[in-house]
Amino acid sequence: MGKKLTATFVRNIQTPGSYSDMGGMGLRLRVKPDGRKSWIQRLTVSGKVRETGLGSFPVVTLAMARDKAIENKRMVIDLPLNFHPATI
């Protein structure tokens, strides 16, 4: 199993790609070729994998992204089958 992301890693990474937080919440940092960074959460809703954007770094910090990912995961557990976090 990989390591959780750190604030230092998030701040310094420039290599394009998708980096998992490995916390079981589906949180990923996506780094684009131009260096822009954004937070994505992958959730399974009604048996389908969905990706929801949580915002861009540095506006949304690692701690904020983790909090939102936990909140979304809890909502998926409690809401009807047709729920998708982006609809809130």
TAJOSUL-V488778 format. One record per residue. N is the residue number from 0. RES is the residue in three letters. NEAR is the number of other C-alpha atoms within 12 Angstrom. D_LAST is the distance of its C-alpha to the last C-alpha in Angstrom with 1 decimal. Layout:
((N,RES,NEAR,D_LAST) (N,RES,NEAR,D_LAST))
This chain:
((0,MET,8,32.4) (1,GLY,10,31.4) (2,LYS,12,30.6) (3,LYS,23,27.5) (4,LEU,26,26.7) (5,THR,20,28.2) (6,ALA,20,27.4) (7,THR,13,30.8) (8,PHE,20,30.1) (9,VAL,32,26.8) (10,ARG,23,28.6) (11,ASN,17,31.6) (12,ILE,24,30.6) (13,GLN,20,31.4) (14,THR,19,32.0) (15,PRO,17,29.5) (16,GLY,19,27.7) (17,SER,26,24.9) (18,TYR,29,25.5) (19,SER,28,24.1) (20,ASP,30,23.6) (21,MET,20,25.1) (22,GLY,22,23.3) (23,GLY,20,22.0) (24,MET,27,18.3) (25,GLY,31,18.4) (26,LEU,38,18.2) (27,ARG,35,20.2) (28,LEU,43,21.6) (29,ARG,31,22.3) (30,VAL,26,25.3) (31,LYS,19,26.2) (32,PRO,13,29.9) (33,ASP,12,29.8) (34,GLY,20,28.7) (35,ARG,24,25.1) (36,LYS,33,22.8) (37,SER,30,19.2) (38,TRP,39,17.1) (39,ILE,34,15.9) (40,GLN,38,14.7) (41,ARG,32,16.1) (42,LEU,31,14.8) (43,THR,24,16.5) (44,VAL,25,14.4) (45,SER,15,16.7) (46,GLY,12,19.5) (47,LYS,13,18.2) (48,VAL,14,17.6) (49,ARG,23,14.5) (50,GLU,23,14.2) (51,THR,29,11.2) (52,GLY,28,12.3) (53,LEU,34,12.2) (54,GLY,26,14.4) (55,SER,24,18.2) (56,PHE,28,21.1) (57,PRO,22,22.6) (58,VAL,16,19.8) (59,VAL,24,17.8) (60,THR,25,20.6) (61,LEU,32,21.2) (62,ALA,22,20.7) (63,MET,20,17.3) (64,ALA,34,16.2) (65,ARG,32,17.7) (66,ASP,20,15.9) (67,LYS,27,12.4) (68,ALA,33,13.7) (69,ILE,24,15.0) (70,GLU,21,11.9) (71,ASN,34,10.1) (72,LYS,28,13.4) (73,ARG,17,13.7) (74,MET,23,10.5) (75,VAL,28,11.8) (76,ILE,19,15.1) (77,ASP,15,14.1) (78,LEU,16,11.8) (79,PRO,12,13.3) (80,LEU,15,14.6) (81,ASN,18,12.5) (82,PHE,23,9.2) (83,HIS,28,7.9) (84,PRO,31,5.8) (85,ALA,21,5.5) (86,THR,11,3.8) (87,ILE,11,0.0))
